[in-house]
Structure formats: structure tokens, C-alpha cells
Amino acid sequence: MKYCSTRGGVSGLSFVDSLLIGLAPDGGLLVPEQLPDVGADISRWRGLNFVQFAQEIIPLFATDIAPAILKELIVKSYENFEHEDVVGWQQLGDITVMELFHGPTLAFKDIALQFLGRLFEYALALNNQHLNILGATSGDTGSAAIAGVCGQSNVDIFILYPDNRVSPLQELQMTTVPDENVHCLAIDGSFDDCQSLMKEVFADLDFKRELNLGAVNSVNWARILAQVVYYGYASLKYEEAVSFCVPTGNFGNVFAAYLARQMGFPIEKLLVATNENDILARFIDTGEYSRGEVHQTLSPAMDIQVASNFERYLYYHFGKDTDKLCAFMEQFQTGGSAQISPPEGDFMATAVDTKQTLDAVRKAYRDYGYVLDPHTAVSYAACGYFRDIVEGPLICVATAHPAKFPDAVHSAVPQAPAQHPALDALIGLPQRKTVIEPTVEAVKNYLRTASSR
Ligand SMILES: *Cc1c(COP(=O)(O)O)cnc(C)c1O
């Protein structure tokens, strides 16, 4: 399987190359040149467990890694999950919750980032390379990325986060990791500042080459691939085609569901649930993609107005016509908005506000004694809206454990349990972080001096 850029400037890359490159040099995102059609294999795969199923899907895309090695990397990726089958299931009336948060940092990002960590370890050892990973986080990505690569001798990881603006627990999940290859950089600024600093550092191609910089954000194709697995897996648990409702920020998670459907898994509807940052809900209803202001909500991992993975969807929407895609992106960059015909049939969407989010937490607790984190609550609220419209099984995608967001949970239901021993164990541990100025020079200087390369 070869990979190409959504903007047409790069093609013929191997899986391992696309893993190490992250973003394509023409500014596009990497996508597989064709999607495998799994229609004929589905009946054979029913009844496999999660890891066995992943061992069938991932090799279709990672054809340049020997199958036996890949199988072992997959086993290692999921051995730290506390659920025996990686993913957990809960039935709340006629809605099924798919729990993706049983990994080491208690958010769904572990499913992809544990795998990415094992892939980096393998690919870097193979080429005898050292990689400096630079990422920015508003909370969940940073700890999951760190947990994926901590302790690896061929990697240093640098995570930028806004000082005093991530939750205390999220900060502890990053700063208490003792491994020397982990560098937590608290920026005196906002999350947007962190993200633009990261983009500027990556845009300096000489510096990128000098330090061999790599990315772990959801532009990395391997993350999307790991996420395709659980959608395919879930769809085979039922006789009828299923629908998924996905709480969405960067569009990465729901895009993986879209790919699973394109590959032929029996998936009916893809329901997109946003918070007040509703750029994607508006796009799906009207076809207009336009930048808005970012609102702070109870579901901070979804407080995003420009969804980077959206470009991958547009690539398929335009029938892989890279010229059309480039024109769309150009128009969006310069004018702040761009328009296509509404993408009916692919997705349905709804935006959920703070009151509806809190009501969803209350309702699940009252009716089933089940505690939702605020991101999953956005999805659960949207499920209530879609349940009458959608036929067949409806799966609510649960992206974080409630213990990661106790304040939001308790503002809905003060007595709801929102604790986890893995988080309790962090309190009082020694922390390591460096506060740095919000300038590109400060970030670059830090990387140069601290990298163990
Ligand atoms: C990252 C994150 C999301 C959003 O996922 P996208 O792939 O950006 O759509 C939702 N919920 C939680 C808990 C997250 O950490």
C-alpha cells in the first residue's frame, strides 16, 4: 500500500515513510492511494477479539512491515489496557456506549498513540534514527502521546501546553512521568499560542531537518488507521448495519468511521456531535465551511474551529481531485470560508450546548447510574436527538473516563463518582516542567539544548 498527499504533490510513499513524515511537504495530509475492500472478509472476521481483529486490518495498510513483526507490535500496543478486550461496552436503554478510554491515560487517544509509539520504536531502530517529537496539547493529546513513547531511547518528546490552563489532573499526567526523554514545556500563553508556535517551528524546514522533527497530532495517518479498527470491530458485533455518534473536534475520530464505511464495513449513519464550536455541524447542514471564534466549553478537547482532518474527507468528497481540493483550501485560507454542496448522505450533525451536555450527564446517571465524561455527554445528548431518526443499533462513542473531568461531572451531579486509581496515584508525585516564553526562538533553543540526539 502506497500513500499520497491530498494536495497532489507527493505519491508513492511507504507506510513507514508516511509515519515518519507526518504532514506532507506540500502542506497536504497523507492518505492511502486506494482503500482495501473488506466485503468478502467480513464473515470470516466475526468472532475475533479486538487484538486479533486489529491484526487483520492494520496489515492491509502497513504492507512494508513484516506481518509477524506487525502482529507483535499490535499485541504490545494493547497490553497496557485495563479492559480485557481493549474496548468496553455498556447498554443504556436503546443506546450502546462504546468505551474507548481504557488505556493508560484514560482517553480514546491512547488507542492510536500507544500503537504509534510502538511503530516509532520499530521504525527508528530499523533505520538507526533519532526523532524529536513536537506536539501541542490542550489536555488529552499530550499525556497520551507521552505515554506512547516515554522511556524510548530513540525519541525525545516535547509537549507545549498553556501554563495554568490545562486541568491540574491533565498537567500531572504529563509532568509526573519520570523518563528523561519527556519534556513538558509550559507556555506563558493560550492553547492557540502553543499550536501556532508548533506550526511555526515545523514550517522552518531547515530546523525540521536539523532536529529530525516528527508529529503526533492527528494529521499522522497511523493514528487514523488505529481508529478505523474499532469502528470495523464494533460494526461486526451486530447482524444489522450500525450507526455511530461521535463527539468531534478535529474530525479525526469520525473520519476514521467514514473510512471504515468506505471499506465496506456494515455502517449505516455517521452522526457528528459538536459542542458550541459548531463549524462541522454547520458545514454538514449547509456545505459552508467557515472559521468562527473558539468558545471555551465543558468539553475542551473539542474546542476547535479548524478541523485538520477535514481535509482528508474533502479529498474523497472531491473524488480525489487534488486541484479542486487545493482550490477549496486556498479559498478557505484567504477568505476564512469556502462552500460546497451539502455533503448529504455521508454524515448528519448536531451541535450540543452546555445545558444539554449537563442534562445528558444527569439523565444517564439518573436512568442507568452511569457516569459520562463531558465529551461523551455531548455525544449522548446528540444520540437522544438522533435516536428517532436512525434505524438499527446506535453506538455512542465514549472518548474519556469521567475521572479526567471531575469538575464538569460534579457540576451536573455532585454525588456522581468520578475517580480512578491511576489518577489518584499521581497526586503528590514529583513534577518536572519548564516554563518558557511564547516565542519561536525560545522553543527552538530549548529543543536544540535538551534533545539527547
Ligand atoms: C481529542 C478528543 C476528542 C475529539 O477527537 P477528534 O479526533 O479531534 O474529533 C473528543 N473527546 C476527547 C475526550 C478527546 O480527548
The ligand as a Gaussian input file, in Angstrom:
#p B3LYP/6-31G(d) Opt

LIG

0 1
 C       -9.410000      14.542000      21.284000
 C      -10.710000      14.289000      21.935000
 C      -11.938000      14.390000      21.220000
 C      -12.012000      14.870000      19.788000
 O      -11.467000      13.958000      18.875000
 P      -11.195000      14.394000      17.364000
 O      -10.480000      13.270000      16.730000
 O      -10.365000      15.644000      17.467000
 O      -12.515000      14.667000      16.736000
 C      -13.103000      14.067000      21.883000
 N      -13.093000      13.676000      23.184000
 C      -11.952000      13.567000      23.890000
 C      -12.027000      13.147000      25.318000
 C      -10.729000      13.862000      23.299000
 O       -9.593000      13.759000      24.032000

